[in-house]
Amino acid sequence: MERDKNLPVIRSERHKLKYRSTFCLNCYHPLDISEQYCPNCSQLNSTKKLAFNDFFNEFFAGIFAYDSRFYRTLGVLLFKPGKISKDYIEGKRVRYANPYRFYLSASIIFFLLWSFTHEIEPPVNIDSKPTTEELKQADSLIAQQRIENPQLDLILPPQSIDTSASDTPTYVPEAALDTMSFSKRFTTRWEVFSDHYKRTEMMNSRVALDSLNYKNSAFNQWFYKKTVDVERFSSDGNLFWNYFYGKLPFIIFFYLPVFALFIWLLYLRRPFTYMEHLIFTFHNQTTWFVLYGIAISINAIFDTAAPTWIATFIFGYYLYRAFRTFYCQSRVKTLLKFIIINIIFFILALIAATFSVLASFAIY
C-alpha cells in the first residue's frame, strides 16, 4: 500500500499514524487522521503512552524552545551583532526566539557551567586576632614543651599570663542604650549580642534576648540574627556567598531594565522606545553569557585563563558593532556613546552589587 502523498512526513515514533486520534485529547476538538497537530490548541495529535525520552524532549523544549528558531537566533546573535534586535523591532519576530526566554535559557546554562567549573572559597583574613581559647591552647602547648625540654627556658622568655584577652562578658543593659548616640548605641548593641553568641553559641534570638534581659521586639530579634550571621560568615564565608551566588541570575535580570533606562536617556533623540532599548540590552547580555560560557568551559578543560581574555576582547568589539548596527550612527558618535554607556554600566553595576549584597544579607 502506497503512502498518501498528502500526509505529512513522519518525524518520530510519537507522530506515527497508528497513534493518531479523531479528536484532540486536550480540547476535544474533532480531528482528521492526517492532522499531526490540533488546529485549535496546537497540541500534538498522538495517543502514544509517555516514555522517558518524551519527558527528556519536553524538558529541553521548555528551556531552549527546541526548534529551528533557537538555532537561527543563536547564529544571528553571535555572528551578526545588532541585527537580531533590529529585525525584532521591525516586526520580523516569528523567525527568532523570544529575547527574554532566550536570555533566561542562556543565563541558566551559564550559571550551571560556572558552578561546575568554579569553587567559591571564603576569603582568608590574615590579620584576624586569636581568640581566648586559641591563646589558652597555645600557652598550654608552650608550657608542655618547657616541661619536656628544660633547655627551652634558656631560649624562650619567662611565660606570663596574657591579660589582654579578658573573660569578662560584655554586657550593657538595654535601658543604658537609650542614653547613647545612634552610632554608639548600634556598636554597643552589636558587641553585646556578638559576645553573647560567642560564649553561648545561642542561635535562637528569642531565647538569647530573654537571657540578656532585652525586649523581644522584632528589631532586636532581627539584629541578633544578623549578629549571629556575621559571626558565622566570618568563620565560613561560603555560607553567604553561596546564598548570594544563587540570587545572581535574578539580580542581573532586574538590573538590565535599569541599565536600559540610561541607554534610552542617552538616545532620547532617536526614534526608539524604551522597550526596544530593553530588547537590545537583553540580546547583548545573552551574547555575553554565550561567549563567557564557552570561555569558562575551555578554561576548565585546558586550565588556562586565555579564553576569558579572548572572550572579553571579542565581546568589546561585538558590542561596538551591535551599537553601530542597531542605532545606525557614525563611527565617532557610536564610539563616544559606547564609552559613556560602558562607564554608566560599571557605575550602576557597582551600586547594584553593593545594594544586592546588603539586601541579601538583610533577608538571609
N, C-alpha and C positions, 0 to 999 in steps of 0.2 A: 504493500500500500504506500503510495507516494504521499509525502508530507505536503499539506496545503501551503502554497507559497504565500498566502495572505497572513498566515500565522506568524507571530514574531519569533525571532531566534531564541532558543532555549539557552540560558547562560549558566544555570546551575541546577542541582537536583530539586531544589525548592520550587523552581519555575516550571517543572515538567507538567504536561497536560494531565497526567493521571492524578495530580493533586489539585487541579482546578475545581472551583465550586461555581454553582449557578447563582450564588448570592454572596455578598460581602459579609465576612464574619464579624466585621467591626460595626458597620452601619446598616447591614441587611439590604443594601441596595442591590437590585437584580443585576446579574452579570451574564455575559456570554462567555463560553468556554475559551474563546480566543483572547479574552481580555486578561492581561497579566496584572493589571492594577485596577483598583476601583476608581471610576471617574468621579465619584462623589467625595471620597475621603483620602484617596491615593494609597490605601493600604494594599500590600501585595496579595493577589488572589491565590492563596495556597492553603491547603488543609493539612499539609505535612506536619507531623509532630516535631516539637522543638528538639534540637540536638545541641551538643556543646558548641560546635562551630557557629551555630546561629547566635548564641549569646556573645561569642567572641567577635563576630562580624558586627553585631549591633552595638557592642561597646565601642569599637573603633569608629563606626559610622557616627556615633553620637559625639565623639571627640573631634574627629577630623572632617566631618561632612564628607565621608569617604566616596567621592565621585570625581568626575573629571574636573569639576570646579576647583577642588583642592590642589591638584597638580598644576592647573593653569594659573591659579592665584600665586602659588609658590614660585613658579617660573618667572612670571611677570614681575612679581615683587622683588626678586633677587637681581634680575638682570636688566630691568628697565626702571630705574629709580624715578619715582613720582608718577609714572604712567597709570598704575592701577588706581591711585587716588583720583587722578584726573578723569579717567574713564568712569569711575564710580559716580562722581558728582555730575557727570554729563548724562547719566541715566543708563549706562552700559553695565548693569548690575547682575543680570542673570548669569553671565559667564564667570563671575567671581564669587568666592565665598564671602559670607558676611564679615566685615572687618573686625567687629567686636568678638564674634565667635572664633574667628581665626586667631585673634590676639590671645584669647584665653587658652586655646589649644597650644599655641607656641609657648606661652608662659608656663603652662603645666609641664610640658616636656623639658623646658629649660631648667626649671627648679628641681625636677626629678634628676636630671643629669648632674646638676650642681650638688645635690645631696649625695649622689653616688660617688662623686669624684672629689669632694671636699669634706674635711672633718673639722668642725668648729672646735677650737681649743680655747679655754679660758686664758686671759692674759696673765702673765706671771708678774707679781708685784715683788720686785727685788728689794724694795725699801720698807717692806712691812716689818713691824716690830714684833719680837717674840712675845707670846702670851705668858701669863704667870705660870701655867702648867709646864710650858716648854722650858722656862727658866729653872723651875724646880727639877725637871728631869736632867737638864744639863749640869746643875750643881751636884745632883746625886751621882752622875757618871764620873765627874771630876773627883769627888770625894772617894769613890770606889777605886779609881785609878791611883790616887795618892796612897791608899792603904796597900794596894798590891805592889806599887812601885815607889818606895820611900824616896828614891833618888829624884823624883819629880818635884819634891819640896825645894830642892836646890835651884830648880829652873823656874817653876811657877811662883807667882806672888802668893802671900798668905790668902786663904779663902775667906771671903767675908760674905755676909748675908746681904743680898740686894734688896734694899728697901724701896727702890723706885717703883716697883710693881706692888701696889697696895691691895690688900684683900678686903678693904673696907668697901662695901657696896655703895654705889652712887644712888642716893635717894633724896628726892625733894618732894615734899607734899604738894598736891595739886593746887591747894589754896595759895601756896607761895608763888606759883607760876603767874598768877594774875597780877602780881606786883612788878613783874619784869617787862622789859620791852619785847616787841614781837620777835625779833631775831634771837634774843636771849631765851625767851620762852620756848621757841622752836628747838634750839640746840639743847637746852636743858631737858626738855621732854624726851628728845631723841636719846640723850645719854642715859636717862633713867630707864627707858624701855630697852635700849640696847644692852645695858649692863644686866638687867633682869633676865633677858633671854640668854645671855652668855652663861649666867650662873645656873639657870633652871632648865634651859632648853624648852621652855614652855611655849608652844605654838598657838594654843587656844587663847585668843585675845580676851574673851570674857573672863576666863579663869585667871589670866595674868593680871588684868585690871582689878579684879577683886582682891588678889593677893597684894597688889600695890596700893589698895585703897583709893583707886582712881574711879571716876564716874564711868559707867558702862555706856557712854554715848557713842553714836555712830562714828564721830570723828576720831575718838580715842581708839576705837576698835580698828578703824582703817589705818591710823597712824602706827599702832603697834604692829599690825600685819606688815606694813611697809618696812618697818624697822627690822622685823624678822627676815623679810625678803632680802634686804640689803646684806644682812649677815650671812644668809645662805648663798647669795650670789657672789659675795667676796670669797667664799671658800670653794664654790663651784660655779664658775661663770657660764658653764654650759646650760644651766637651768634657765637663765633668762634669754641667752642668745638663741637657743633652740626654739624657745617660745616666740621670740621676735622674728626669727627667720621664717617661721611658719606663717606669719602675717604679711610678709613682704609682697607676695603677689597681689593681695588686696590693697596694700598701701600704694603700690605703683599704679594700680588700676584707678584709684581715686585721685592720684597725683596728676595724671595725664590731663584730665579736664581742666585743672587749674592752669597747667602749663599752656594748654591750647588757648586759654583766655588771653594770655600775654601775646601769643602769636597773632590772635585776632586784633589786639590793640596795635601791634606793630604794622599790620597790614590793613589798617582801618579804611584806607582809601581804595583798597582793592575790592572788586565785586565778589567777595566770598562771605558766606555766612559762618557763624561760629561752629555749627555742626560740620561744615566742610573742612574747617581747620582741624576739628577733632578727629575726623576720619583720617586725614593726612597724618596726624600725630600718632594714631594707633597703628597705622601701616608702618611708619618708621620704627616705632618701638618693637613691632613684631619682627621686622628685619633684624633689629639688634639682638633679639632673643635667638633667632635662627643662626646668625653669624657667630655669636658667642657660644651658643650651644655646640656648634661644630668645633669651635676652637678649644673649648674645655674638654671635649671628648678626645681630640687629638693630643692635648696636653697630658691627659691621663694615660694614654697609650704609650706615648714616646717620652714621657717625663721631661717635658720642656715647656717653657713659657713663650716661646717664639710665636706659636699660632695666635695667642691672645694679642700680642703686639701687632701682628699682621691684620687681625680682625679689626683692631682699633683704627688703623690707617685706612683700611678698606671702608669701614663704616663712615669715617670722616668724609672721605671723598664721595661715598654714596649719598650721604645726607646733603652735601652741597649740590650734587646733580639732581636730587629729588626736589629741592627748593627751586632750582632753576627751571625744571620741567613743569612743576605744578603751578608756580606763580608767574612764570613767563616774564621775568625781568632781566635786565642786563647783568653781565658778569660782575660789574662793580657793585651795583645795588644788592645783588644776591649775596656777594661775599661779605659786605658790610652788615647786612641783616643776619646773615649766618653767624657771624662773630657775636653780634648783640644777643641773638637768641641763645647761643651756647652759654654766654655769661649768665643770662637770666635763668637758664636751665640749672646750672650748677648752684646758683644762689638759692633758688627755690628748692632744689634737692637737699641742700644743707639744712634749710629751715624745716622742710618736711621730715627729714631724718631725725632731727632733734625733737620735733614735736611728736613724732611717731614713737621714739624711744621713751619719752616721758609719759605719753598716753598709754603705751603698752605696759610700762612699769606700774602706772596708777591702777590699771584694771587687772593686773596679773593675779 
